[in-house]
Amino acid sequence: MDLLAHLEAYVATVDETSFSRAADRLGIAQPLLSRRIKTLEAHFGGLLFDRSRRQVATTELGMLLLPYAQDVLDRAQRLEQVARSAQQAQARAVGVPADRAPAALARVIRAGAERGITLGVRELPPQERAGRLADGSLAYALLRVPPEHAAYRVSLGLAGPRPLDAERPARAAARAGRGRPIHLEDLRPRRGGATGERTVPLPILTLPEDEVPDARDRLGRAVARSGLSERLVRPAGPAATALAETLAGRAMLLCDEPFARRHGADWAPLADASLHRGYDVGGTPRLPSGDVPEWLSAVLAAAAGAESAVRAAGRPESTDATSRLAARG
């Protein structure tokens, strides 16, 4: 017997003095309510209602048990409220890209605290963020999607050392123009100087955030179309090592502008917008409400380095829910 459901039927009938009105109040059929009352009477060994009159009357036993039944229901309601409050107060893990600025992550944490929500930030690779969101170990996460299907976009470009003199070995980005969009074909070997020797393009290192199948394939095809060797692009490994190679002038690093500037590197954006990062913010289905709060989407996008001008009313008009799910795989 579901004691709480049966006690609810009993208390509602006492309050309404009518089986039909009590059933309407509880949103159940009257025969079901009557069965619950009879089951409860059998359990307690006595009638709770006198059915011999035109109007339902509560028996002496019914009046005796009424305050205890109300107390049980009140305690059960308080128990549920405490459980909900505890669930809401628990820290909700949020998956974000690695190597984000601490100040940007602090804004995410503060935004949650201002709304009574404890957020725990987890820096994870893109595929691990998607996996942990699916299994419920993350409450929210920034998900990598193709830029044309993204709610937020982050411009990618090539970083190199700040040119100190004309003989600096990493001159490819400077040759493309500092701050001006870089076309990959501009990095092709050229003959120059008095000897006419061909310059050798520097390798392009990619961070773990861009080591996702779709992004890798797009970059590989773009490199091939530009006439460069696909071996020119390789994973960077640890970010610190990649930065050291870049600042030493031995490589160029594919990254976003805030990351490059924060570490003292020169940066210029890629002209091909299809190579930029695309993000959407997802929430685990295990949360009470499946929707991601608008304020959280905004601060997470800012932490990822998304430009506010790129975001238009949440998502591009041409992107529907089906295409976004397909883009996530």
NUDO-466405 format. One record per residue (C-alpha): residue number from 1; residue in three letters; x, y, z. Coordinates in steps of 0.1 Angstrom, whole numbers. Layout:
! NUDO-466405
R   num   residu       x       y       z
R   NUM      ALA       X       Y       Z
...
! end
This chain:
! NUDO-466405
R   num   residu       x       y       z
R     1      MET       0       0       0
R     2      ASP      12      35      -9
R     3      LEU       5      50      26
R     4      LEU      10      86      15
R     5      ALA     -14      83     -15
R     6      HIS     -40      66       7
R     7      LEU     -37      93      35
R     8      GLU     -40     120       9
R     9      ALA     -73     105      -3
R    10      TYR     -85     103      33
R    11      VAL     -75     139      43
R    12      ALA     -89     153      10
R    13      THR    -123     136      15
R    14      VAL    -125     149      51
R    15      ASP    -118     185      38
R    16      GLU    -142     183       9
R    17      THR    -169     161      26
R    18      SER    -174     146      -9
R    19      PHE    -157     117     -27
R    20      SER    -162     133     -61
R    21      ARG    -147     167     -50
R    22      ALA    -118     150     -33
R    23      ALA    -110     130     -64
R    24      ASP    -111     162     -85
R    25      ARG     -88     179     -61
R    26      LEU     -63     151     -63
R    27      GLY     -67     147    -100
R    28      ILE     -77     110     -99
R    29      ALA    -108      91    -107
R    30      GLN    -135      87     -80
R    31      PRO    -134      49     -81
R    32      LEU     -97      49     -74
R    33      LEU    -102      73     -45
R    34      SER    -129      51     -30
R    35      ARG    -107      20     -33
R    36      ARG     -79      39     -14
R    37      ILE    -103      48      14
R    38      LYS    -115      12      17
R    39      THR     -80      -1      17
R    40      LEU     -71      24      44
R    41      GLU    -101      14      65
R    42      ALA     -91     -23      62
R    43      HIS     -56     -14      73
R    44      PHE     -68       5     104
R    45      GLY     -96     -20     111
R    46      GLY    -125       5     112
R    47      LEU    -146      28      91
R    48      LEU    -133      63      85
R    49      PHE    -165      77      69
R    50      ASP    -202      71      75
R    51      ARG    -217      65      40
R    52      SER    -253      60      52
R    53      ARG    -261      97      49
R    54      ARG    -266     118      18
R    55      GLN    -235     138      27
R    56      VAL    -202     121      36
R    57      ALA    -196     123      74
R    58      THR    -164     114      92
R    59      THR    -166      87     119
R    60      GLU    -151      90     154
R    61      LEU    -122      69     143
R    62      GLY    -118      91     113
R    63      MET    -117     123     134
R    64      LEU     -93     106     159
R    65      LEU     -68      97     132
R    66      LEU     -71     129     111
R    67      PRO     -44     150     129
R    68      TYR     -19     122     128
R    69      ALA     -26     117      90
R    70      GLN     -21     154      84
R    71      ASP      11     154     104
R    72      VAL      25     125      83
R    73      LEU      16     143      51
R    74      ASP      32     176      63
R    75      ARG      64     158      73
R    76      ALA      65     141      39
R    77      GLN      61     174      22
R    78      ARG      89     190      42
R    79      LEU     111     160      35
R    80      GLU     106     166      -3
R    81      GLN     114     203       1
R    82      VAL     146     196      20
R    83      ALA     156     171      -6
R    84      ARG     150     195     -35
R    85      SER     169     223     -17
R    86      ALA     198     200     -10
R    87      GLN     199     189     -47
R    88      GLN     198     226     -58
R    89      ALA     226     235     -34
R    90      GLN     249     208     -46
R    91      ALA     279     219     -68
R    92      ARG     271     215    -104
R    93      ALA     301     205    -125
R    94      VAL     306     226    -157
R    95      GLY     329     214    -185
R    96      VAL     350     241    -202
R    97      PRO     379     241    -226
R    98      ALA     414     238    -211
R    99      ASP     438     267    -207
R   100      ARG     411     294    -202
R   101      ALA     419     326    -184
R   102      PRO     414     323    -146
R   103      ALA     395     356    -145
R   104      ALA     370     343    -171
R   105      LEU     364     311    -151
R   106      ALA     360     332    -120
R   107      ARG     332     351    -137
R   108      VAL     314     318    -143
R   109      ILE     317     308    -107
R   110      ARG     305     342     -95
R   111      ALA     276     342    -118
R   112      GLY     263     310    -103
R   113      ALA     269     322     -67
R   114      GLU     248     353     -74
R   115      ARG     219     330     -83
R   116      GLY     224     306     -54
R   117      ILE     240     279     -75
R   118      THR     274     264     -67
R   119      LEU     293     258    -100
R   120      GLY     325     237    -102
R   121      VAL     345     243    -133
R   122      ARG     363     214    -150
R   123      GLU     388     220    -178
R   124      LEU     385     190    -201
R   125      PRO     391     181    -238
R   126      PRO     361     184    -261
R   127      GLN     353     147    -265
R   128      GLU     355     141    -227
R   129      ARG     332     170    -221
R   130      ALA     306     155    -244
R   131      GLY     310     120    -228
R   132      ARG     307     133    -192
R   133      LEU     277     154    -201
R   134      ALA     260     123    -215
R   135      ASP     267     101    -184
R   136      GLY     255     129    -160
R   137      SER     289     135    -144
R   138      LEU     287     171    -158
R   139      ALA     257     193    -153
R   140      TYR     266     217    -182
R   141      ALA     293     218    -208
R   142      LEU     306     238    -238
R   143      LEU     302     214    -267
R   144      ARG     322     216    -299
R   145      VAL     300     218    -330
R   146      PRO     308     229    -366
R   147      PRO     309     268    -367
R   148      GLU     280     270    -392
R   149      HIS     258     252    -367
R   150      ALA     270     270    -336
R   151      ALA     254     293    -312
R   152      TYR     288     308    -305
R   153      ARG     320     311    -325
R   154      VAL     356     317    -316
R   155      SER     379     330    -343
R   156      LEU     411     309    -347
R   157      GLY     443     322    -360
R   158      LEU     481     316    -361
R   159      ALA     503     327    -333
R   160      GLY     540     334    -335
R   161      PRO     567     353    -317
R   162      ARG     566     391    -316
R   163      PRO     591     400    -344
R   164      LEU     623     414    -328
R   165      ASP     642     420    -360
R   166      ALA     640     414    -397
R   167      GLU     660     381    -394
R   168      ARG     635     365    -370
R   169      PRO     630     329    -382
R   170      ALA     592     328    -377
R   171      ARG     582     354    -403
R   172      ALA     552     336    -419
R   173      ALA     526     354    -398
R   174      ALA     543     387    -401
R   175      ARG     545     383    -439
R   176      ALA     507     377    -440
R   177      GLY     503     409    -420
R   178      ARG     499     413    -383
R   179      GLY     462     414    -374
R   180      ARG     451     409    -410
R   181      PRO     434     376    -419
R   182      ILE     458     348    -430
R   183      HIS     452     327    -460
R   184      LEU     469     293    -458
R   185      GLU     482     297    -494
R   186      ASP     502     327    -482
R   187      LEU     523     302    -462
R   188      ARG     535     283    -492
R   189      PRO     573     281    -498
R   190      ARG     586     311    -517
R   191      ARG     619     319    -534
R   192      GLY     636     350    -520
R   193      GLY     668     367    -510
R   194      ALA     700     369    -529
R   195      THR     704     331    -532
R   196      GLY     669     325    -544
R   197      GLU     665     297    -519
R   198      ARG     629     286    -511
R   199      THR     617     294    -476
R   200      VAL     605     265    -456
R   201      PRO     571     271    -439
R   202      LEU     569     266    -402
R   203      PRO     549     237    -388
R   204      ILE     514     245    -375
R   205      LEU     507     231    -340
R   206      THR     471     223    -329
R   207      LEU     460     223    -293
R   208      PRO     438     194    -278
R   209      GLU     407     217    -281
R   210      ASP     410     214    -319
R   211      GLU     418     177    -320
R   212      VAL     383     167    -328
R   213      PRO     375     147    -360
R   214      ASP     355     174    -378
R   215      ALA     380     202    -370
R   216      ARG     410     180    -380
R   217      ASP     394     170    -413
R   218      ARG     385     206    -422
R   219      LEU     420     218    -415
R   220      GLY     436     189    -434
R   221      ARG     414     196    -465
R   222      ALA     422     233    -463
R   223      VAL     459     227    -460
R   224      ALA     458     204    -490
R   225      ARG     438     229    -511
R   226      SER     464     256    -503
R   227      GLY     492     235    -518
R   228      LEU     509     228    -484
R   229      SER     519     194    -471
R   230      GLU     495     178    -447
R   231      ARG     526     169    -426
R   232      LEU     529     206    -419
R   233      VAL     501     203    -393
R   234      ARG     507     182    -362
R   235      PRO     493     180    -326
R   236      ALA     509     203    -302
R   237      GLY     510     181    -272
R   238      PRO     512     199    -239
R   239      ALA     503     236    -242
R   240      ALA     534     248    -224
R   241      THR     557     229    -249
R   242      ALA     537     242    -279
R   243      LEU     540     278    -266
R   244      ALA     578     274    -260
R   245      GLU     582     261    -296
R   246      THR     561     290    -309
R   247      LEU     578     318    -289
R   248      ALA     612     304    -299
R   249      GLY     602     309    -336
R   250      ARG     602     271    -345
R   251      ALA     565     268    -351
R   252      MET     531     285    -354
R   253      LEU     503     277    -330
R   254      LEU     467     274    -340
R   255      CYS     447     291    -312
R   256      ASP     423     319    -303
R   257      GLU     435     355    -298
R   258      PRO     430     358    -260
R   259      PHE     452     327    -255
R   260      ALA     480     341    -278
R   261      ARG     479     376    -262
R   262      ARG     479     362    -227
R   263      HIS     512     344    -234
R   264      GLY     529     372    -253
R   265      ALA     526     359    -288
R   266      ASP     516     377    -320
R   267      TRP     484     366    -336
R   268      ALA     464     370    -368
R   269      PRO     430     353    -376
R   270      LEU     425     327    -403
R   271      ALA     406     340    -433
R   272      ASP     386     307    -437
R   273      ALA     357     310    -411
R   274      SER     350     273    -415
R   275      LEU     382     266    -396
R   276      HIS     371     286    -365
R   277      ARG     357     270    -334
R   278      GLY     320     265    -329
R   279      TYR     303     260    -295
R   280      ASP     269     252    -281
R   281      VAL     261     249    -244
R   282      GLY     245     217    -233
R   283      GLY     228     205    -201
R   284      THR     225     169    -188
R   285      PRO     190     154    -190
R   286      ARG     193     145    -153
R   287      LEU     188     181    -142
R   288      PRO     153     190    -131
R   289      SER     150     214    -160
R   290      GLY     167     204    -193
R   291      ASP     172     240    -205
R   292      VAL     204     258    -200
R   293      PRO     199     292    -183
R   294      GLU     206     321    -206
R   295      TRP     229     337    -182
R   296      LEU     251     306    -179
R   297      SER     253     302    -217
R   298      ALA     266     338    -219
R   299      VAL     293     335    -193
R   300      LEU     305     301    -206
R   301      ALA     307     315    -241
R   302      ALA     327     345    -229
R   303      ALA     350     321    -210
R   304      ALA     357     302    -243
R   305      GLY     366     335    -260
R   306      ALA     335     338    -281
R   307      GLU     329     373    -297
R   308      SER     297     388    -286
R   309      ALA     290     402    -321
R   310      VAL     290     366    -335
R   311      ARG     261     355    -313
R   312      ALA     227     365    -328
R   313      ALA     196     356    -307
R   314      GLY     212     324    -294
R   315      ARG     215     305    -327
R   316      PRO     216     312    -364
R   317      GLU     181     314    -379
R   318      SER     189     286    -404
R   319      THR     199     261    -377
R   320      ASP     171     240    -363
R   321      ALA     173     215    -334
R   322      THR     177     185    -357
R   323      SER     208     199    -375
R   324      ARG     223     209    -342
R   325      LEU     219     174    -328
R   326      ALA     233     159    -361
R   327      ALA     263     183    -358
R   328      ARG     270     170    -323
R   329      GLY     270     134    -336
! end
